[in-house]
Amino acid sequence: MSMASAGTSSSEKEQVIPAIDADQAHALLSSGHGYIDVRMPEDFDKGHAPGAHNVPYYLSVTPQGKEKNPHFEEEVAALYGKDDVFIVGCNTGNRSRFATADLLNAGFKNARNLQGGYRSFLQSAQQPAQQQ
């Protein structure tokens, strides 16, 4: 008996993560779409995209391992609806790729992973990062 839901032929590993580049992210932001920054709060506080919401994907990152935020999807759901288009970013694009996959699986079909993360966003930015 197959555990795959109807309509999915590919396995988890082959899941295509919808991604955007930094220029597309700037365009989405300027047209009013949201940005979820999945980095730790201390990294978010050092600088982030204008209007970004910090929803950490991990509660802690230590040499012993990473502890995923068990309420990640719920915290995103408090900010955005399942049909909203929004950007998911981290520092380099790795963590946000996992986060985007989880959000897609949770039904947020328009979540978009920012390739290259906040670093690439800054490099393509015309305006400086928003400081607290």
Backbone as a printed PyTorch tensor [residue, N CA C, xyz], in Angstrom:
tensor([[[ 0.8540, -1.1920,  0.0000],
         [ 0.0000,  0.0000,  0.0000],
         [ 0.8920,  1.2460,  0.0000]],

        [[ 0.6060,  2.1500, -0.9290],
         [ 1.4370,  3.3500, -1.0570],
         [ 0.9960,  4.4250, -0.0680]],

        [[ 1.9740,  5.0680,  0.5520],
         [ 1.6810,  6.1420,  1.4900],
         [ 1.6300,  7.5060,  0.7890]],

        [[ 2.0080,  7.5200, -0.4940],
         [ 2.0180,  8.7960, -1.2210],
         [ 0.5880,  9.2850, -1.4200]],

        [[ 0.3820, 10.5690, -1.2520],
         [-0.9580, 11.1110, -1.4590],
         [-1.2360, 11.1980, -2.9520]],

        [[-2.4760, 11.2480, -3.3130],
         [-2.8670, 11.2810, -4.7170],
         [-2.1990, 12.4410, -5.4370]],

        [[-1.6590, 12.1470, -6.6060],
         [-1.0840, 13.2230, -7.3980],
         [ 0.4020, 13.4300, -7.1730]],

        [[ 0.9720, 12.7640, -6.1750],
         [ 2.4200, 12.9190, -5.9770],
         [ 3.1080, 11.6450, -6.4190]],

        [[ 3.9200, 11.7780, -7.4580],
         [ 4.6250, 10.6040, -7.9520],
         [ 6.0690, 10.5990, -7.4770]],

        [[ 6.6010, 11.7850, -7.1610],
         [ 8.0010, 11.8430, -6.7590],
         [ 8.1290, 11.6920, -5.2520]],

        [[ 9.2900, 11.2190, -4.8380],
         [ 9.5470, 11.0420, -3.4130],
         [ 9.9000, 12.3800, -2.7770]],

        [[ 9.9950, 12.3760, -1.4490],
         [10.3590, 13.5870, -0.7020],
         [11.6590, 14.1890, -1.2310]],

        [[12.6440, 13.3250, -1.4740],
         [13.9660, 13.8050, -1.8670],
         [13.9380, 14.5730, -3.1870]],

        [[12.9970, 14.2110, -4.0520],
         [12.9490, 14.8350, -5.3670],
         [12.0340, 16.0470, -5.3980]],

        [[11.4870, 16.4060, -4.2510],
         [10.5550, 17.5230, -4.2050],
         [11.2100, 18.7910, -4.7570]],

        [[10.5300, 19.4100, -5.6880],
         [11.0480, 20.6520, -6.2620],
         [10.6360, 21.8060, -5.3600]],

        [[11.6200, 22.5530, -4.9020],
         [11.3550, 23.6890, -4.0210],
         [11.3010, 24.9470, -4.8750]],

        [[10.1580, 25.6310, -4.9120],
         [10.0930, 26.8650, -5.7090],
         [11.0570, 27.9050, -5.1390]],

        [[11.9400, 28.3840, -5.9930],
         [12.9700, 29.3100, -5.5300],
         [12.9440, 30.5880, -6.3540]],

        [[13.3840, 31.6560, -5.7200],
         [13.5140, 32.9450, -6.3970],
         [14.9080, 33.4780, -6.1250]],

        [[15.3880, 34.3610, -6.9810],
         [16.6840, 34.9650, -6.7060],
         [16.4700, 36.2940, -5.9840]],

        [[17.5780, 36.9240, -5.6180],
         [17.5070, 38.1360, -4.8020],
         [16.7600, 39.2640, -5.5120]],

        [[16.9660, 39.4040, -6.8210],
         [16.2740, 40.4710, -7.5500],
         [14.7610, 40.2510, -7.5330]],

        [[14.3420, 38.9970, -7.7150],
         [12.9060, 38.6770, -7.6580],
         [12.3620, 38.9400, -6.2510]],

        [[13.1940, 38.6530, -5.2360],
         [12.7640, 38.8950, -3.8530],
         [12.5190, 40.3850, -3.6240]],

        [[13.4230, 41.2280, -4.1290],
         [13.2230, 42.6780, -3.9910],
         [11.9320, 43.1070, -4.6780]],

        [[11.6690, 42.5510, -5.8560],
         [10.4520, 42.9000, -6.5940],
         [ 9.2050, 42.4700, -5.8250]],

        [[ 9.2300, 41.2620, -5.2540],
         [ 8.0800, 40.7780, -4.4730],
         [ 7.8500, 41.6540, -3.2410]],

        [[ 8.9340, 41.9910, -2.5500],
         [ 8.8070, 42.8310, -1.3590],
         [ 8.2370, 44.1980, -1.7060]],

        [[ 8.7380, 44.7790, -2.7940],
         [ 8.2810, 46.1280, -3.1360],
         [ 6.8330, 46.1180, -3.6220]],

        [[ 6.3350, 44.9520, -4.0350],
         [ 4.9240, 44.8830, -4.4190],
         [ 4.0470, 44.3980, -3.2700]],

        [[ 4.6180, 44.3630, -2.0550],
         [ 3.7930, 44.1190, -0.8720],
         [ 3.7600, 42.7040, -0.3390]],

        [[ 4.5710, 41.8170, -0.8940],
         [ 4.5740, 40.4370, -0.3890],
         [ 5.4620, 40.3170,  0.8370]],

        [[ 5.2260, 39.2810,  1.6290],
         [ 5.9160, 39.1180,  2.9000],
         [ 7.2400, 38.3960,  2.7900]],

        [[ 7.9770, 38.4570,  3.8750],
         [ 9.2900, 37.8170,  3.9690],
         [ 9.3990, 37.1940,  5.3480]],

        [[ 9.6540, 35.8940,  5.3910],
         [ 9.8850, 35.2000,  6.6540],
         [11.3630, 34.8850,  6.7320]],

        [[11.9990, 35.3870,  7.7790],
         [13.4140, 35.1530,  8.0050],
         [13.5090, 34.0230,  9.0200]],

        [[14.0730, 32.8800,  8.6080],
         [14.0670, 31.6910,  9.4660],
         [15.3610, 31.5360, 10.2750]],

        [[16.1830, 32.6030, 10.2950],
         [17.4170, 32.5580, 11.0890],
         [17.1130, 32.7170, 12.5780]],

        [[18.1470, 32.5090, 13.3920],
         [18.0200, 32.6950, 14.8370],
         [17.8110, 34.1900, 15.1160]],

        [[17.1080, 34.5310, 16.2140],
         [16.8320, 35.9450, 16.5080],
         [18.0790, 36.8190, 16.5640]],

        [[19.1860, 36.2810, 17.0870],
         [20.3870, 37.1140, 17.1890],
         [20.9370, 37.4930, 15.8030]],

        [[20.7640, 36.6030, 14.8160],
         [21.1950, 36.9250, 13.4500],
         [20.2270, 37.9060, 12.8050]],

        [[18.9430, 37.6840, 13.0350],
         [17.9080, 38.5740, 12.5030],
         [18.1200, 39.9990, 13.0070]],

        [[18.4670, 40.1180, 14.2980],
         [18.6360, 41.4370, 14.9170],
         [19.8100, 42.2210, 14.3370]],

        [[20.7780, 41.5090, 13.7620],
         [21.9390, 42.1910, 13.1740],
         [21.5920, 42.8750, 11.8600]],

        [[20.4800, 42.4850, 11.2550],
         [20.0590, 43.0720,  9.9920],
         [19.1500, 42.1070,  9.2600]],

        [[18.1510, 42.6310,  8.5750],
         [17.1910, 41.7830,  7.8730],
         [16.4970, 42.5820,  6.7730]],

        [[15.7680, 41.8790,  5.9490],
         [15.0320, 42.5260,  4.8710],
         [13.9650, 43.4480,  5.4560]],

        [[13.6690, 44.5760,  4.7900],
         [12.6420, 45.4970,  5.3000],
         [11.2930, 44.7840,  5.4600]],

        [[10.7080, 44.9070,  6.6460],
         [ 9.3940, 44.3120,  6.8910],
         [ 9.4050, 42.8200,  7.1430]],

        [[10.5960, 42.2260,  7.2500],
         [10.6760, 40.7740,  7.4620],
         [10.1570, 40.3900,  8.8420]],

        [[ 9.5610, 39.1920,  8.9050],
         [ 9.1270, 38.6080, 10.1750],
         [10.1090, 37.5090, 10.5390]],

        [[10.5690, 37.4910, 11.7850],
         [11.4940, 36.4500, 12.2160],
         [10.7210, 35.2740, 12.7870]],

        [[10.7770, 34.1320, 12.0900],
         [10.1980, 32.8820, 12.5780],
         [11.3230, 31.8440, 12.4980]],

        [[12.0850, 31.6760, 13.5840],
         [13.2420, 30.7680, 13.5220],
         [12.8400, 29.3310, 13.1950]],

        [[13.5920, 28.7260, 12.2700],
         [13.3410, 27.3300, 11.9080],
         [13.9160, 26.4020, 12.9740]],

        [[15.0310, 26.8270, 13.5600],
         [15.6440, 26.0510, 14.6490],
         [15.5410, 26.8430, 15.9480]],

        [[15.2960, 26.1230, 17.0540],
         [15.2970, 26.7530, 18.3780],
         [16.7210, 26.9190, 18.8680]],

        [[17.5670, 25.9540, 18.5120],
         [18.9660, 26.0470, 18.9150],
         [19.8290, 25.3410, 17.8820]],

        [[21.0240, 25.8690, 17.7030],
         [22.0030, 25.2620, 16.8220],
         [23.2910, 25.1680, 17.6200]],

        [[23.6940, 23.9480, 17.9360],
         [24.9010, 23.7270, 18.7300],
         [25.7610, 22.6980, 18.0080]],

        [[27.0070, 22.5340, 18.4480],
         [27.8380, 21.4780, 17.8410],
         [27.2120, 20.0930, 17.9930]],

        [[26.3580, 19.9290, 18.9980],
         [25.7070, 18.6320, 19.2130],
         [24.5630, 18.3900, 18.2220]],

        [[24.0940, 19.4470, 17.6050],
         [22.9990, 19.2660, 16.6560],
         [22.0620, 20.4490, 16.6430]],

        [[21.0070, 20.2980, 15.8470],
         [20.0320, 21.3690, 15.6960],
         [18.6930, 20.9110, 16.2450]],

        [[18.0290, 21.8140, 16.9460],
         [16.6920, 21.5040, 17.4600],
         [15.6820, 22.3210, 16.6690]],

        [[14.8350, 21.6210, 15.9070],
         [13.8600, 22.3170, 15.0810],
         [12.7630, 22.9420, 15.9460]],

        [[12.3100, 24.1010, 15.5270],
         [11.2020, 24.7900, 16.2030],
         [ 9.9250, 23.9760, 15.9610]],

        [[ 9.3450, 23.3600, 17.0070],
         [ 8.1660, 22.5080, 16.8010],
         [ 6.9190, 23.2940, 16.3870]],

        [[ 6.9350, 24.6090, 16.5810],
         [ 5.7650, 25.4260, 16.2480],
         [ 5.9740, 26.2450, 14.9790]],

        [[ 7.0050, 25.8710, 14.1790],
         [ 7.3640, 26.6830, 13.0230],
         [ 6.1730, 26.9470, 12.0920]],

        [[ 5.4870, 25.8680, 11.6590],
         [ 4.3750, 26.0380, 10.7250],
         [ 3.2410, 26.8600, 11.3370]],

        [[ 2.9660, 26.6410, 12.6310],
         [ 1.9000, 27.4100, 13.3030],
         [ 2.2450, 28.8930, 13.3570]],

        [[ 3.5200, 29.1950, 13.6360],
         [ 3.9340, 30.5970, 13.7260],
         [ 3.8310, 31.2850, 12.3660]],

        [[ 4.1450, 30.5460, 11.3040],
         [ 3.9920, 31.1040,  9.9570],
         [ 2.5090, 31.2990,  9.6440]],

        [[ 1.6740, 30.3350, 10.0570],
         [ 0.2330, 30.4160,  9.8020],
         [-0.4080, 31.6090, 10.4960]],

        [[ 0.2120, 32.0730, 11.5960],
         [-0.3060, 33.2490, 12.2940],
         [-0.0340, 34.5220, 11.4900]],

        [[ 0.9130, 34.4530, 10.5490],
         [ 1.2970, 35.6190,  9.7550],
         [ 0.7180, 35.6000,  8.3420]],

        [[ 0.6660, 34.4130,  7.7480],
         [ 0.2680, 34.2990,  6.3420],
         [-0.7360, 33.1800,  6.1320]],

        [[-1.5950, 33.3850,  5.1410],
         [-2.5510, 32.3500,  4.7520],
         [-1.9020, 31.3590,  3.8020]],

        [[-2.5780, 30.2220,  3.5960],
         [-2.0250, 29.1500,  2.7650],
         [-1.8550, 29.5760,  1.3050]],

        [[-2.6040, 30.5890,  0.8490],
         [-2.5060, 31.0260, -0.5420],
         [-1.5910, 32.2380, -0.7300]],

        [[-1.1270, 32.8290,  0.3680],
         [-0.2840, 34.0210,  0.2470],
         [ 1.0640, 33.6870, -0.3850]],

        [[ 1.5430, 34.6090, -1.1880],
         [ 2.9020, 34.4890, -1.7330],
         [ 3.8380, 35.1760, -0.7510]],

        [[ 4.8470, 34.4510, -0.2740],
         [ 5.8310, 35.0690,  0.6120],
         [ 7.1860, 34.4100,  0.4170]],

        [[ 8.2160, 35.1430,  0.8280],
         [ 9.6030, 34.7390,  0.6680],
         [10.0740, 34.0730,  1.9560]],

        [[10.8430, 33.0040,  1.8260],
         [11.4490, 32.3410,  2.9770],
         [12.9590, 32.4860,  2.8240]],

        [[13.5870, 33.1840,  3.7800],
         [15.0210, 33.4230,  3.6680],
         [15.7760, 33.0770,  4.9310]],

        [[17.0460, 32.6790,  4.7490],
         [17.9530, 32.4960,  5.8810],
         [19.2120, 33.2760,  5.5560]],

        [[20.3740, 32.7590,  5.9030],
         [21.5960, 33.5030,  5.6080],
         [22.1450, 33.1670,  4.2280]],

        [[22.1770, 31.8620,  3.8970],
         [22.7810, 31.4510,  2.6290],
         [21.8380, 30.6660,  1.7220]],

        [[20.6570, 30.3040,  2.2290],
         [19.6950, 29.5870,  1.4040],
         [19.5150, 28.1210,  1.7270]],

        [[20.3300, 27.5800,  2.6250],
         [20.1830, 26.1640,  2.9760],
         [19.0320, 25.9250,  3.9380]],

        [[19.0490, 26.6140,  5.0710],
         [18.0020, 26.4400,  6.0780],
         [16.6420, 26.8020,  5.5010]],

        [[16.6010, 27.8670,  4.6940],
         [15.3090, 28.2840,  4.1360],
         [14.7710, 27.2500,  3.1540]],

        [[15.6640, 26.4700,  2.5330],
         [15.1970, 25.4260,  1.6220],
         [14.4380, 24.3550,  2.4070]],

        [[14.9700, 23.9540,  3.5610],
         [14.2700, 22.9910,  4.4260],
         [12.9560, 23.5880,  4.9210]],

        [[13.0140, 24.8480,  5.3330],
         [11.8230, 25.5160,  5.8540],
         [10.7440, 25.6210,  4.7800]],

        [[11.1520, 25.9640,  3.5510],
         [10.1810, 26.0830,  2.4510],
         [ 9.5490, 24.7220,  2.1700]],

        [[10.3470, 23.6600,  2.1880],
         [ 9.8180, 22.3100,  1.9700],
         [ 8.7650, 21.9670,  3.0200]],

        [[ 9.0630, 22.2710,  4.2890],
         [ 8.1010, 22.0010,  5.3620],
         [ 6.8160, 22.7970,  5.1610]],

        [[ 6.9580, 24.0610,  4.7420],
         [ 5.7760, 24.9040,  4.5390],
         [ 4.9400, 24.4130,  3.3700]],

        [[ 5.6030, 23.9920,  2.2890],
         [ 4.8580, 23.4430,  1.1550],
         [ 4.0900, 22.2020,  1.5820]],

        [[ 4.7430, 21.3410,  2.3600],
         [ 4.0850, 20.1250,  2.8470],
         [ 2.9310, 20.4470,  3.7880]],

        [[ 3.0110, 21.6050,  4.4540],
         [ 1.9450, 22.0250,  5.3650],
         [ 0.8290, 22.7700,  4.6220]],

        [[ 0.9920, 22.9380,  3.3030],
         [-0.0800, 23.5420,  2.5100],
         [ 0.1340, 24.9830,  2.0890]],

        [[ 1.2870, 25.5620,  2.4200],
         [ 1.5810, 26.9380,  1.9920],
         [ 2.1460, 26.8570,  0.5720]],

        [[ 1.2350, 26.8070, -0.4150],
         [ 1.6940, 26.4680, -1.7550],
         [ 2.4540, 27.5720, -2.4730]],

        [[ 2.4610, 28.7810, -1.9430],
         [ 3.1700, 29.8840, -2.5950],
         [ 4.3960, 30.3660, -1.8270]],

        [[ 4.8880, 29.5410, -0.8930],
         [ 6.1450, 29.8730, -0.2080],
         [ 7.2720, 29.7870, -1.2350]],

        [[ 8.1820, 30.7370, -1.1950],
         [ 9.2840, 30.7930, -2.1560],
         [10.6120, 30.9000, -1.4260]],

        [[11.5090, 29.9530, -1.7000],
         [12.8310, 29.9720, -1.0750],
         [13.7270, 31.0040, -1.7490]],

        [[14.3680, 31.8410, -0.9430],
         [15.3030, 32.8300, -1.4630],
         [16.6610, 32.1680, -1.6680]],

        [[17.0310, 31.9330, -2.9200],
         [18.3190, 31.3210, -3.2320],
         [19.4430, 32.2630, -2.8470]],

        [[20.4450, 31.7190, -2.1630],
         [21.5660, 32.5430, -1.7460],
         [21.3050, 33.2960, -0.4540]],

        [[20.0520, 33.2590,  0.0280],
         [19.7150, 33.8240,  1.3210],
         [19.8850, 35.3320,  1.4350]],

        [[19.9520, 35.7630,  2.6900],
         [20.0400, 37.1920,  2.9960],
         [21.3240, 37.8040,  2.4270]],

        [[22.3890, 37.0140,  2.3690],
         [23.6490, 37.5160,  1.7960],
         [23.4610, 37.9790,  0.3620]],

        [[22.8090, 37.1430, -0.4390],
         [22.5980, 37.5340, -1.8460],
         [21.6010, 38.6810, -1.9290]],

        [[20.6420, 38.7040, -0.9950],
         [19.6600, 39.7860, -0.9620],
         [20.3690, 41.1170, -0.7250]],

        [[21.3230, 41.1150,  0.1970],
         [22.0880, 42.3260,  0.4820],
         [22.9310, 42.7480, -0.7190]],

        [[23.5430, 41.7720, -1.3770],
         [24.4090, 42.0940, -2.5110],
         [23.6140, 42.7000, -3.6440]],

        [[22.3640, 42.2830, -3.8150],
         [21.5610, 42.8240, -4.9110],
         [20.7870, 44.0630, -4.4930]],

        [[20.8790, 44.3830, -3.1730],
         [20.0550, 45.4690, -2.6290],
         [20.5210, 46.8430, -3.1190]],

        [[19.5530, 47.6780, -3.4140],
         [19.8580, 49.0730, -3.7140],
         [19.8330, 49.8790, -2.4140]],

        [[19.0190, 49.4190, -1.4510],
         [18.8790, 50.1290, -0.1890],
         [19.5750, 49.3510,  0.9210]],

        [[20.1010, 50.0340,  1.9330],
         [20.7700, 49.3420,  3.0390],
         [19.7910, 48.5310,  3.8820]],

        [[20.3130, 47.5700,  4.6020],
         [19.4690, 46.7430,  5.4580],
         [18.8430, 47.5880,  6.5550]],

        [[17.6900, 47.1230,  6.9610],
         [16.9560, 47.8410,  8.0130],
         [17.6060, 47.5300,  9.3590]],

        [[18.0270, 48.5390, 10.0470],
         [18.6420, 48.3390, 11.3660],
         [17.6030, 48.5730, 12.4630]],

        [[17.7550, 47.8330, 13.5520],
         [16.8290, 48.0000, 14.6770],
         [17.2920, 49.1670, 15.5280]]])
